[in-house]
Amino acid sequence: MSDEDDTSLFAQEVAGIKPLKKGEVYLRKKGPQVDFHVRKQAASIAQEADRNHLSHDFVEKVEPNDVLGYKRSGVQDGVFKRLRQGKYGIEARLDLHRHTVAQAREQVYQFADDCMRNDIRVAIIVHGKGDRTPEPENQAMIKSYINKWLRDLDVVMAFHSAQRHHGGLGAVYVLFKKTEKARLEDWEKHQKR
């Protein structure tokens, strides 16, 4: 088709169109004024209800067979080594098999909160390796988020992939911060010596 054909075809299509009589255009609906104070208050209430600060946006991917490990400064090397070797008694367990990322996010946050309220120092989170997902780009998603979320939780002092008999590369040992109550009990125990 030539340019002249395009122009004549366009002219035929728009031949019956009449211009609008009104010269004004309103970009918002007419109605009652929006009370932004009420909106701000509702947003702050919703934010308080969801104290969970764990992100479910971008995550740096890990592979199904990657070993996870992290230790905050202040954690002694011997303590981290014993955690890595699975030598601490596991006091709590969270299994994330068949969970979505959103469900896992809620469960991990709640689990960490529960562990702190119950003076639990060592726990295990079973996330699975994530190698059974057919699409390679979706493999190890929960594992990748666990690696990110545990670093973002201030109450987590260290974590490491578990020993084979505890789930191997599909699970992590988690060392939680001592609560003030546990600290006081330790101090009293050492004073009695």
N, C-alpha and C positions, 0 to 999 in steps of 0.2 A: 504494500500500500504506500502511496505517495503522501507527502505532506498535505497536498490539496484535498485528497480523499479524506484524510483524517479531519481536516478543518470542516469540510462540508458535512461529514458524518456527525461531528460534534454539534454543528449549527442545527442539524435536523433534530437531534436529541433534546436540545435546550430551547427549541422554538416556542413551546407552549408555556414556558416558565414566566411567572409574573413576579416582579420585585415585591418584597415585604413592605407594608405600609408604615410599620413602626420602625423608627430609627434607633430605638433604645434596646439594649440587651442587658438582662439581669443575670448575673453570674451566680447568684445564690437564691435559695428558695425564700419566698416571702413567708414570714411567720414570726413567732415570738423570738425575742433576743436570746442568744445563748448565754447562760450564766457560767462563765469560765471558772468561777470560784467553786461551784458545785462539781464541775468536771475534774478540777484539780484535786478536790477532796476525795472523790471516788477513785481516782487514779492512785492516790497515796494509800487508801484502804486496800486496794487490790495488791499494791506492792508489798504492804505489810503481810497480807495473807500469804503471798508467795515469797518467803524469805530466802528461798533457794537461789543462790547466786551462781550455781553451776551452769556454764554455757552449753548450749546444744547447737551452736553455730559451727564455725570452722574448727576442724580438728586435724592435727598432724597425724597422718596415717602411720600405723605400725603394721607389720606383717604378721600373719598367724603364728609363725615360728619365732618371732622376736621375743627376747627375754626383757621383761619390764623390771626396772629398778630405780629407786630414788631414795635419797636420804637428805634430810634438812641439816644445815650446819648445827652443831651441838649434839648430834646423835653420835655416840661413840662407835668406833669401828668394830669393836667386839660385839656390841649390841646388834649392829647391822649384820654382822657375819652370822650370829646365832639366828636372827630372823630369816636370813637368806637360806640357811641350812634347815629351817623348819624345826628348830630346837625349842621354841617357846610353845606352851600349851595354847591351843586355839580355843578362845572363849566364846566366839560368836561366828556365825556363818551366814552369808547372803548368796543366794543362787540366782543369777540373772539369765539363765537359759530361757529362750523363747520370749524375751522381753524386747520391746521396741526401745529405741534410744531415749524417747521421752519417758517411758516407764522406768528405764534403768536410771535415768537422771533423778527422778523422784525417790526411787528406792535407795540409791547410794546416799543421797542427802539425808534421808530419814534414818538409814542404818548408822551413819556416822553420828548423828544426833543421839540416837538410842544408845550407842556404845559409850558415848561420853556421859550420859545420864546414869548409866549402870556401871561406871568405873571399869569398863572393859579396855584392856591394853592391847591385846593381840586378837585379830580376827582374820577371817579369810573371805575373799569375794571370788566366787566362781563366775567367770564371765564367758567361758568357752573360748576356743581359739578362733572361731569364725571362719574356718577354712571350708565349710560345707556349702557356703553361699555360692551359687553358680556364677554370678557376675564378679569378676576380679576386683572391680572398683568398690564393691560393697563388702568385701571380705574384712573381717576383724574390726568392724565398726564399733561394737561395744568395747572391745579390748582397747581400741584407740581412745575412746572417750574415757575409759577407766584411767588410762595413763594420764590424761589431762585433768580429770576431775580430782583425783587423789592429790595431785600437786596443788590444786586450787583450794583444797580444804585445809584451813589452818590447824585443825586438830590432828591431822595426819603427819606424823613425824618421819615415817619411812614406809616403803612398800617394796616388795620383790616378788617375782614369779615364784610359784610354789614348787616344792619337790614333787616328783612324779606321783608318789602315793597320795598326795593331796590335790592332784589335778594338773600338775605340771604347768605347761605354758598356757593352760586355760583357766588359771586361777592366780590370785596374788595374796600374799600375806600382807597384812596391814598393821603397823604399829601406831597406836594412838597416843596422844599426849596424856601425861598423867593429870588427873583431876586434882584439885586442891585438897579434896578429902583423902585421896590416895597418897599424895605428898606428905600430908600430916601424919597418916598412919605409918608410912615408912620412917619418918623422922622419929616418931615415938618408939617404933620397934628398935631403931638403932641406938636410941638413948638408954634403953633398958640393958644393954650389953655391959 
